[in-house]
Amino acid sequence: DERSRFWTVYQKVASQHDNEFLEHYDSDMDIVLIFSGLFSAVNTAFINTMGPSNATTTDALLTQIITLMVMNSHGTPITDSYPLPAPPAYSNGQIWFQTLAYASLSFSLLAAFGAVLGKQW
């Protein structure tokens, strides 16, 4: 029968085309996953270095603790309050740079999420 033969040939050609298509895009999604993972790791490292240093706050807290312990050991009443140092102010350039860094990290993670969804589909 002519119709039956047409559909078997069609099925064979369509399966071959689909398999080639899936192999091609599966390898492309692997590349996207690798690139976005590496990019996200490097970007996260830069974001961590851009933040304020916790050393100044830690130093101020340790100084307060030591001062209070010394005052307590001498029997001196604790009457003063010791405010923490103000965090450093950021310039407009730093704010823009951090905004772009967080946006690029978000898009990189979104690309990785899309590639994972594509591979599982």
BELQUIPE-V432961 format. One line per field, one symbol per residue. phi: phi as a letter, one per 30 degrees, with the letter a starting at -180 (. if undefined). psi: psi as a letter, one per 40 degrees, with the letter a starting at -180 (. if undefined). burial: I if it has 16 or more other C-alpha atoms within 10 Angstrom, else O. A space follows every 50 residues. Layout:
phi = ???
psi = ???
burial = ???
This chain:
phi = .ddddedddddddddddddddddddddddddddddddddddddddddddd ddddddddddddddddddddddddidddcdccdddddddcdddddddddd ddddddddddddddddddddd
psi = hddddddddddddddddddddddddddddddddddddddddddddddded iihedddddddddddddddddddeehihdiigiiiiiiiiiddddddddd ddddddddddddddddddde.
burial = OOOOOOOOOOOOOOOOOOOOOOOOOIOOIOOIIOOIIOIIOOIOOOIOOO OOOOOOOOOOIOOIOOOIOOOOOOOOOOOOOOOOOOOOOOOOOOOOOIOO IOOOIOOIIOIIOOIOOOOOO
